[in-house]
Amino acid sequence: RLLRYLAAALEQAAPGTGINAQHQLQSGPQHVHQLALRTLLHDCGAWPGIILLFLDDAHLLCEPDALDMLRRLLADAPPNLRMVIASRHELPLDLSAFRLAGRLQLVDAAHLALTPEEIRRLAENSPAGTLSDPVLERLHRRTEGWAAGVRLFLLAARDDRVRRGPQFPTSIHRVSLRAEGV
């Protein structure tokens, strides 16, 4: 299924890059997947411009065949095919060769975490306003700089100001968000 989705997405982004692979995949047998991937990569390489492919929720790829397909896609991608692969955890792929060749930019949770100064600037530009140092420190520690957690706090602080006037909440409680059925 992964290859079918990739072919359809690439066909939408760059017409002509996925249609041949889609036709090959409709013929059925498993061995056709290797040919379809080669065709897809060839057609992407023939596209005159840059193609940017986003693969989100890659952590859901748990079938060995899907991971192998992704491994081959990364290894054999033409120079004009750029990929962004988002995952909640590191994938079971050996990416060291890509790192050594300068073909991989890893962006993990530490790169995405907001610093206390960034949180301060966000708060100052939000209805929550200026945060005291103790609240700022506690917010950073409790959210670990997670942007969505900071945003939720600032939204709650805005609502608190609307309900109770200019008083800022003094306690921060841990909130657990859980996706069901993912």
RACOR-V706512 format. One record per pair of residues at least 12 apart in sequence whose ideal C-beta (glycine too) atoms are under 10 Angstrom apart, sorted by the first residue. I is the first residue (numbers start at 1). J is the second residue. D is the distance in whole Angstrom. If there is no record, write none. Layout:
I|J|D / I|J|D
This chain:
1|25|10 / 1|63|9 / 1|65|10 / 1|66|8 / 1|69|10 / 2|33|9 / 2|37|10 / 2|55|9 / 2|58|10 / 2|61|7 / 2|63|8 / 2|65|8 / 2|66|5 / 2|67|9 / 2|68|10 / 2|69|5 / 2|70|7 / 2|73|9 / 3|18|10 / 3|21|7 / 3|22|9 / 3|24|9 / 3|25|6 / 3|32|10 / 3|33|6 / 3|34|10 / 3|36|6 / 3|37|6 / 3|40|7 / 3|65|9 / 3|66|9 / 3|69|6 / 3|70|10 / 3|73|9 / 4|18|9 / 4|21|9 / 4|22|7 / 4|25|6 / 4|26|9 / 4|33|9 / 4|36|9 / 5|18|10 / 5|55|9 / 6|18|7 / 6|21|8 / 6|36|10 / 6|37|9 / 6|40|7 / 6|44|10 / 6|53|7 / 6|55|8 / 6|69|8 / 6|70|9 / 6|73|7 / 7|19|8 / 7|20|9 / 7|21|4 / 7|22|5 / 7|23|9 / 7|24|9 / 7|25|7 / 7|36|7 / 7|37|9 / 7|39|9 / 7|40|6 / 7|43|9 / 8|21|9 / 8|22|7 / 8|25|10 / 9|51|10 / 9|53|7 / 9|54|8 / 9|55|9 / 10|22|10 / 10|40|7 / 10|41|10 / 10|43|8 / 10|44|6 / 10|47|9 / 10|51|7 / 10|53|7 / 10|81|8 / 11|40|9 / 11|43|9 / 13|44|10 / 13|47|9 / 13|51|6 / 13|52|8 / 13|53|7 / 13|54|10 / 14|43|8 / 14|44|7 / 14|46|10 / 14|47|5 / 14|48|9 / 14|49|7 / 14|50|9 / 14|51|5 / 14|52|10 / 14|53|10 / 14|80|9 / 14|81|9 / 15|47|9 / 16|43|6 / 16|44|10 / 16|46|8 / 16|47|7 / 17|39|10 / 17|40|7 / 17|41|9 / 17|42|9 / 17|43|4 / 17|44|5 / 17|45|9 / 17|46|8 / 17|47|5 / 17|51|7 / 17|81|9 / 18|36|10 / 18|39|9 / 18|40|6 / 18|43|7 / 18|44|8 / 19|39|10 / 19|40|10 / 19|43|8 / 20|35|10 / 20|36|8 / 20|39|5 / 20|40|8 / 20|42|8 / 20|43|6 / 21|33|9 / 21|35|9 / 21|36|4 / 21|37|7 / 21|38|9 / 21|39|5 / 21|40|4 / 21|41|9 / 21|42|9 / 21|43|7 / 21|44|10 / 22|36|8 / 22|39|10 / 22|40|9 / 23|36|9 / 23|39|9 / 24|36|4 / 24|37|9 / 24|38|9 / 24|39|6 / 24|40|9 / 25|37|10 / 25|39|10 / 25|40|9 / 30|65|8 / 33|65|8 / 33|68|10 / 33|69|7 / 33|72|10 / 34|68|10 / 34|69|9 / 34|72|8 / 36|69|10 / 37|69|6 / 37|72|6 / 37|73|7 / 37|76|8 / 38|72|9 / 38|76|8 / 40|73|8 / 40|76|10 / 40|81|10 / 41|72|9 / 41|73|7 / 41|75|10 / 41|76|5 / 41|77|6 / 41|78|6 / 41|81|7 / 42|76|10 / 42|78|8 / 43|78|9 / 44|73|10 / 44|77|8 / 44|78|5 / 44|79|10 / 44|80|7 / 44|81|5 / 45|76|10 / 45|77|9 / 45|78|3 / 45|79|8 / 45|80|7 / 45|81|7 / 46|78|8 / 46|80|9 / 47|78|8 / 47|80|6 / 47|81|8 / 48|80|8 / 49|80|7 / 50|79|9 / 50|80|5 / 50|81|8 / 50|82|6 / 51|77|9 / 51|78|9 / 51|80|6 / 51|81|5 / 51|82|7 / 51|83|9 / 52|80|10 / 52|81|8 / 52|82|5 / 52|83|8 / 52|84|7 / 53|73|9 / 53|77|9 / 53|81|6 / 53|82|7 / 53|83|5 / 53|84|7 / 53|85|9 / 54|82|10 / 54|83|8 / 54|84|5 / 54|85|8 / 54|86|7 / 55|70|8 / 55|73|9 / 55|83|7 / 55|84|7 / 55|85|5 / 55|86|7 / 55|87|9 / 56|84|8 / 56|85|8 / 56|86|5 / 56|87|9 / 57|85|10 / 57|86|7 / 57|87|7 / 57|88|8 / 57|182|8 / 58|70|7 / 58|84|10 / 58|85|5 / 58|86|6 / 58|87|4 / 58|88|9 / 58|89|9 / 58|91|6 / 58|93|9 / 59|85|10 / 59|86|9 / 59|87|4 / 59|88|5 / 59|89|5 / 59|90|9 / 59|91|7 / 59|182|9 / 60|87|9 / 60|88|9 / 60|182|8 / 61|85|10 / 61|87|8 / 61|91|7 / 61|92|9 / 61|93|10 / 62|92|9 / 64|92|9 / 67|91|7 / 67|92|6 / 67|93|7 / 68|93|10 / 70|83|9 / 70|85|8 / 70|91|8 / 70|93|7 / 71|91|9 / 71|92|10 / 71|93|6 / 71|94|8 / 71|95|9 / 73|85|10 / 74|93|7 / 74|95|8 / 74|97|10 / 74|98|7 / 74|103|8 / 74|104|9 / 75|93|10 / 75|97|8 / 75|98|8 / 75|103|10 / 77|103|9 / 79|103|10 / 83|103|10 / 83|104|10 / 84|105|9 / 84|107|9 / 85|104|10 / 86|107|9 / 87|108|10 / 88|109|9 / 88|179|10 / 88|182|9 / 89|108|10 / 89|109|10 / 90|106|9 / 90|108|8 / 109|144|8 / 109|145|9 / 109|146|8 / 110|144|9 / 110|145|9 / 112|145|8 / 112|146|8 / 112|147|7 / 113|140|9 / 113|143|9 / 113|144|6 / 113|145|3 / 113|146|7 / 113|147|8 / 113|150|10 / 114|139|10 / 114|140|8 / 114|143|8 / 114|144|9 / 114|145|4 / 114|146|8 / 114|147|6 / 114|149|9 / 114|150|6 / 114|151|10 / 115|140|8 / 115|145|7 / 116|131|9 / 116|133|9 / 116|136|6 / 116|137|7 / 116|139|8 / 116|140|5 / 116|141|9 / 116|145|8 / 117|136|9 / 117|140|10 / 118|140|9 / 118|145|8 / 118|147|9 / 118|150|9 / 119|131|7 / 119|135|10 / 119|136|6 / 119|137|10 / 119|139|6 / 119|140|6 / 119|143|8 / 119|145|7 / 119|147|9 / 119|150|5 / 119|153|9 / 119|154|9 / 120|133|9 / 120|136|6 / 120|139|10 / 120|140|9 / 122|147|9 / 122|150|6 / 122|151|8 / 122|154|7 / 123|135|9 / 123|136|8 / 123|139|8 / 123|150|8 / 123|153|9 / 123|154|6 / 123|157|8 / 123|168|10 / 125|154|10 / 126|150|10 / 126|151|9 / 126|153|10 / 126|154|5 / 126|155|8 / 126|157|8 / 126|158|7 / 127|154|8 / 127|155|9 / 127|157|8 / 127|158|4 / 127|159|9 / 127|161|7 / 127|162|8 / 128|153|8 / 128|154|5 / 128|155|8 / 128|156|9 / 128|157|4 / 128|158|5 / 128|159|10 / 128|160|9 / 128|161|7 / 128|168|7 / 128|169|9 / 129|154|9 / 129|157|8 / 129|158|9 / 129|161|8 / 129|166|8 / 129|168|8 / 130|168|9 / 131|153|9 / 131|154|9 / 131|157|8 / 131|168|7 / 132|168|7 / 132|170|9 / 134|170|9 / 135|153|9 / 135|157|9 / 135|168|7 / 135|169|8 / 135|170|7 / 135|171|9 / 135|172|7 / 138|153|10 / 138|170|9 / 138|171|8 / 138|172|5 / 139|153|6 / 139|154|9 / 139|157|9 / 139|172|6 / 141|172|9 / 142|172|5 / 142|173|8 / 142|174|6 / 142|175|9 / 143|172|8 / 143|174|9 / 143|175|9 / 146|177|10 / 148|177|8 / 149|172|10 / 149|174|9 / 149|175|7 / 149|177|9 / 152|175|7 / 152|177|9 / 153|169|8 / 153|172|7 / 153|173|10 / 153|175|9 / 156|169|7 / 156|172|9 / 156|173|10 / 156|175|9 / 157|169|6 / 157|172|10
